[in-house]
Amino acid sequence: MGTGHSHHGHAVGRAQDRSRLRLVLLVTAAVCVVELVGAWLSHSLALLADAGHLVTDAAAIVVALSASLVATLPATPRRTFGYHRAEILAALLNALVLLALCGYLAYAGISRLLRPTHVDAGQLLAFAVVGLLGNALSLALLNARKDASLNMRGAFLEVLGDTIGSAGAITAGIVVLATGFLRADSIASLLIAALILPRSWQLLRETLAVLLEAAPAGLDVDAVRRHLAGADGVVGVHDLHAWTITSGMPALSAHVTVTDGALAARGVGEILDELAGCVASHFGIDHATFQLEPESHRGHEHLGEHDHA
């Protein structure tokens, strides 16, 4: 027995996400071309690193857009939750790409530290400023929706990394221009890698938690059990499972044992409504499924706490 819910708000939010991602993709592609030209002309590793990050951003945004569209496809008899997990897979790909980029920047930066290469600081500075302006525009587009899903958070973090990279490249350009210290370019690329790494790791952890069906972050499962057990007529709660279908869509299922008197007096529908309202209002879970069992049936219930219904 369960409760039915509308995900209209979720769908509208995803449509807004796609609109913003398209605009960010256009800005990212334009800035990427500018920075690649600038890296070639100035021989700057920091600018090349930022341009390379922009290339991965563009690819990641294309994947995110595709995944978001796939996630709108209806459920099927074989895929009863639809294709929402496609968004999580896209976020996982973003995290892996970011980690790979960090590895490349670390390798190239250390190589340049050992063998400094001439950098045209003036050109580096000019192109880095263009990159910073483009990234700032993309950040403004993504900021309002950065917490709406792991996909949007991944896109926001990648653009944030680019913005930091552009700022680092600008700083390197100023240092080289003022002092002739060529290693400033390599140091900037290493700092970019150091700043991106923890955010990439966090995104990876969050996507893996969803794929491994861990309880939603911040959800106290024992507290959920206590709230359900406190409902009128409820004498026991078992086989309680909580997981995340995709970003912003937590789900829950449970077997709830109810007194025969409560079932007779209130009916199944009223009790289900109370249980659904409990988890929705207290824990923000709108997708909940409950199996009601009369207390007199307790002796026939053989499922353990770790079995799936």
C-alpha positions in Angstrom: 0.0 0.0 0.0 1.4 3.4 -0.8 0.9 7.0 -1.5 0.8 8.7 -4.9 2.6 12.0 -5.5 3.0 14.5 -8.2 6.5 15.4 -9.3 5.4 18.4 -11.3 7.6 20.8 -9.3 10.6 18.5 -9.8 10.0 18.5 -13.6 9.7 22.3 -13.8 12.9 22.7 -11.9 14.7 20.3 -14.2 13.4 22.4 -17.2 14.9 25.5 -15.7 18.1 23.7 -15.2 18.3 22.7 -18.8 17.7 26.3 -19.9 20.5 27.6 -17.7 22.8 24.8 -18.8 22.3 25.7 -22.5 23.3 29.3 -21.9 26.3 28.2 -19.8 27.4 25.8 -22.6 27.4 28.7 -25.1 29.4 30.9 -22.8 31.8 28.1 -21.9 32.5 27.2 -25.6 33.2 30.8 -26.5 35.6 31.4 -23.6 37.3 28.0 -24.2 38.2 29.0 -27.8 39.5 32.4 -26.5 41.7 30.8 -23.8 43.0 28.1 -26.1 44.2 30.8 -28.6 45.6 32.7 -25.6 47.5 29.7 -24.3 49.0 29.0 -27.7 50.1 32.6 -28.1 51.4 33.1 -24.6 52.8 29.6 -23.8 51.0 29.7 -20.4 50.3 26.5 -18.6 47.9 28.2 -16.2 45.8 29.5 -19.2 46.1 26.1 -21.0 44.9 24.4 -17.8 41.9 26.7 -17.5 41.1 26.2 -21.2 41.4 22.4 -20.7 39.1 22.6 -17.8 36.6 24.5 -20.0 36.7 21.7 -22.5 35.8 19.2 -19.8 33.1 21.6 -18.6 31.6 21.8 -22.1 31.6 18.0 -22.4 30.2 17.6 -18.9 27.4 20.1 -19.5 26.4 18.2 -22.7 26.3 15.0 -20.7 24.3 16.8 -17.9 21.8 18.1 -20.5 21.4 14.7 -22.1 20.9 13.1 -18.7 18.4 15.7 -17.6 16.4 15.0 -20.8 16.6 11.3 -20.3 15.4 11.7 -16.7 12.1 13.2 -18.0 11.3 9.9 -19.8 8.3 8.1 -18.3 8.7 5.0 -16.2 8.3 1.6 -17.8 7.4 -1.8 -16.5 11.1 -2.7 -16.3 12.3 0.7 -15.1 9.6 1.6 -12.5 11.4 4.7 -11.3 12.0 6.0 -14.8 15.5 7.2 -15.8 16.2 9.6 -12.9 19.4 7.8 -12.1 20.9 9.0 -15.4 21.4 12.3 -13.7 23.5 10.7 -11.0 25.6 8.8 -13.6 26.3 12.2 -15.3 27.3 13.7 -12.0 29.6 10.7 -11.4 31.2 11.3 -14.8 31.7 15.0 -13.9 33.5 14.0 -10.7 35.8 11.5 -12.4 36.7 14.1 -15.1 37.5 16.7 -12.5 39.8 14.2 -10.6 41.6 13.3 -13.9 42.1 17.0 -14.6 43.6 17.5 -11.2 46.1 14.7 -11.9 47.1 16.3 -15.2 47.6 19.8 -13.7 49.8 18.3 -10.9 52.0 16.5 -13.4 52.3 19.4 -15.8 52.8 22.0 -13.1 55.6 20.0 -11.4 57.3 19.5 -14.8 57.2 23.2 -15.5 58.6 24.0 -12.0 61.6 21.9 -12.8 62.0 23.2 -16.3 60.5 26.8 -16.6 59.1 27.8 -20.0 58.9 31.3 -21.3 55.5 32.9 -20.9 54.2 36.0 -22.6 52.7 37.7 -19.5 50.9 40.5 -21.3 48.9 38.1 -23.5 48.4 35.7 -20.6 46.9 38.5 -18.6 44.6 39.8 -21.3 43.2 36.3 -22.2 42.8 35.4 -18.5 40.6 38.5 -17.9 38.3 37.5 -20.8 38.1 34.0 -19.2 37.3 35.5 -15.8 34.4 37.6 -17.2 33.0 34.6 -19.1 33.2 32.4 -16.0 31.6 35.0 -13.8 28.6 35.1 -16.2 28.3 31.4 -16.1 28.4 31.4 -12.3 25.6 33.9 -12.2 23.5 31.7 -14.4 24.1 28.6 -12.3 24.1 30.1 -8.8 20.4 30.1 -8.2 20.1 26.4 -9.0 23.4 25.0 -7.7 21.7 23.1 -4.9 18.8 21.8 -7.0 20.6 18.6 -8.0 24.0 16.8 -8.1 24.2 17.6 -11.8 23.7 21.3 -11.3 26.1 21.2 -8.3 28.7 19.5 -10.5 28.3 22.0 -13.2 28.5 24.9 -10.7 31.7 23.4 -9.2 33.3 23.0 -12.5 32.6 26.6 -13.5 33.8 27.7 -10.0 37.0 25.9 -10.7 37.3 27.7 -14.0 36.7 31.1 -12.3 39.4 30.3 -9.7 41.7 29.2 -12.5 41.2 32.4 -14.4 41.9 34.4 -11.2 45.0 32.3 -10.7 46.1 32.9 -14.3 45.6 36.6 -13.9 47.7 36.6 -10.7 50.4 34.6 -12.5 50.4 37.0 -15.4 50.8 40.0 -13.1 53.7 38.3 -11.2 55.5 37.3 -14.4 55.0 40.7 -16.0 56.3 42.5 -12.9 59.1 40.3 -11.8 59.9 37.9 -14.7 59.4 34.9 -12.3 58.3 32.3 -14.9 57.5 29.6 -12.3 54.5 31.7 -11.1 52.6 30.2 -14.1 53.3 26.6 -12.9 52.5 27.5 -9.3 49.1 28.9 -10.4 48.3 25.7 -12.2 49.1 23.6 -9.1 46.9 25.9 -7.0 44.1 25.3 -9.4 44.5 21.6 -9.0 44.6 21.9 -5.2 41.4 24.0 -5.1 39.5 21.7 -7.5 40.4 18.4 -5.8 38.4 18.5 -2.5 35.2 19.7 -4.4 35.7 16.8 -6.9 36.1 14.3 -4.1 33.0 15.5 -2.3 30.9 15.3 -5.5 32.2 11.7 -6.1 31.3 10.7 -2.5 27.8 12.1 -2.9 27.1 10.3 -6.2 28.4 7.0 -4.9 26.2 7.4 -1.8 23.1 7.7 -4.1 24.2 4.7 -6.3 24.8 2.6 -3.2 21.4 3.5 -1.9 22.6 5.0 1.4 20.1 6.9 3.5 19.7 10.5 2.3 22.2 12.9 3.8 21.0 14.4 7.0 18.2 11.9 7.5 18.0 10.2 10.9 16.4 6.9 10.1 15.9 6.1 13.8 14.0 9.4 14.2 11.8 8.4 11.3 11.0 5.1 12.9 10.1 6.8 16.2 7.8 9.3 14.4 6.0 6.5 12.6 5.8 4.4 15.8 4.2 7.3 17.6 1.2 7.5 15.2 -2.2 6.5 16.6 -2.7 2.8 16.6 0.8 1.9 15.4 2.5 -0.8 17.5 5.5 -1.6 15.4 7.7 -0.5 12.5 10.1 -2.8 10.6 11.7 -3.3 7.2 12.2 0.5 7.1 14.4 1.6 4.1 15.3 5.1 3.0 17.3 6.0 -0.1 17.6 8.7 -2.8 16.2 8.1 -6.3 18.0 11.2 -7.7 18.9 14.6 -6.3 15.9 16.1 -4.4 13.9 12.9 -4.6 14.3 10.9 -1.3 12.2 7.8 -1.0 11.1 5.6 1.9 9.3 2.2 2.4 8.3 0.5 5.6 6.1 -2.2 7.1 3.9 -0.8 9.8 2.0 -2.9 12.3 -1.3 -1.4 13.4 -3.9 -2.5 16.0 -7.0 -4.3 14.6 -9.1 -1.7 16.5 -7.4 1.2 14.7 -7.9 -0.4 11.3 -11.5 -1.0 12.0 -12.2 2.4 13.4 -10.2 4.6 11.0 -9.7 2.5 7.9 -6.6 1.9 5.8 -6.8 5.2 3.9 -6.8 7.5 6.9 -3.9 5.7 8.5 -1.9 5.8 5.3 -2.6 9.6 5.0 -1.3 10.1 8.5 1.9 8.2 8.0 2.6 9.9 4.6 2.0 13.3 6.2 4.3 12.4 9.0 7.3 11.7 6.9 6.5 14.6 4.4 6.1 17.3 7.1 8.9 16.2 9.4 11.5 14.8 7.0 10.7 16.2 3.6 10.0 12.7 2.0 7.1 12.9 -0.4 7.8 9.5 -2.1 6.8 7.0 0.7 5.3 3.5 0.5 3.9 1.7 3.5 2.6 -1.8 4.0 0.0 -1.9 6.8 -0.2 -5.1 8.8 -2.9 -5.8 11.5 -1.5 -6.7 14.9 -3.3 -10.0 14.8 -1.1 -10.9 11.8 2.1 -10.4 13.7 2.7 -14.1 14.3 2.7 -14.7 10.6 5.3 -12.1 9.8 8.6 -13.7 9.1 10.5 -11.0 7.4 13.6 -9.8 9.3 14.8 -6.2 9.7 17.2 -6.5 6.8 14.9 -8.2 4.3 13.4 -6.2 1.4 9.7 -6.3 0.9 
